[in-house]
């Protein structure tokens, strides 16, 4: 039995107990990421959940989910993040969703009909979020993240699979990404992204306000103009989707609503030349209305 499979079975009781208690506050419970795909690294990986509610998520139902999951997480620190969707939000997400991230959540992916190709900007934003979310491990335990990176990069349909030697150091990882994953047009942003996430000392705060897209406001002379607008656009789409999936865990819906109104203005400004911008306005209007309905 491989170490990954052994770790999976060690995690399994925590999953089963948590699933049992979560099923009473939603209609469907599933896992995603490393646990679902049995790519566990013991004491580094955690168990991420996806909860689904039929129809529309109510504020009362949202509170029940938050209390139940937060209690379980106190008992089992090995639990990670919990995303919550209802049928209405899933119907909205197709336009905003990053297809690479959706593929890491089999239940969510099964509910969607994604037909468009993955754009370069979606690839780069996925990498940005991936690197930020696992920043410390990638900085100081890069080789131990081989399984996670291997799976995530496989979603890009690379020219060749990631090898253990490709994560022996950061330079080898960059070379692999450029040769097998990211088109040349995106190399400048990739270099910038690596510089700002993985080539920094622990405690660096360049990503402290990631959701305010500060990474794009601090490029320090680095140019990737042909991609800039689309990177802005896709990052804001991720923000809408990310906040919407975390509705039960948001403490102040008024602040969140005001934030989304600002980001909607950014989205419409950056995407004003797009033929489909009115569709994005309609979807983001619906999400903002959902948040407004949760305000006391």
Secondary structure, DSSP 8 states (H G I E B T S, - for coil): --HHHHHHHHHHHHHHHHHHHHTTSSSEEEEEHHHHTT---TTT--EEEEEEESS---HHHHHHHHHHHHHHHHH-TTEEEEEEEEHHHHHHHHHH--HHHHHT-HHHHHH----S---HHHHHHHHHHHHHHTHHHHHH-GGGGHHHHHHHHHTT--SS---GGGGSSHHHHHHHHHHHTS-GGGHHHHHHHHHHHTSS-TT--TTTTGGGTHHHH--TT---HHHHHHHHHHHHHHHHHHHHTTGGG-S-HHHHHHHHHHHHHHHHHHTTT-TTHHHHHHHHHHHHHHHHHT--
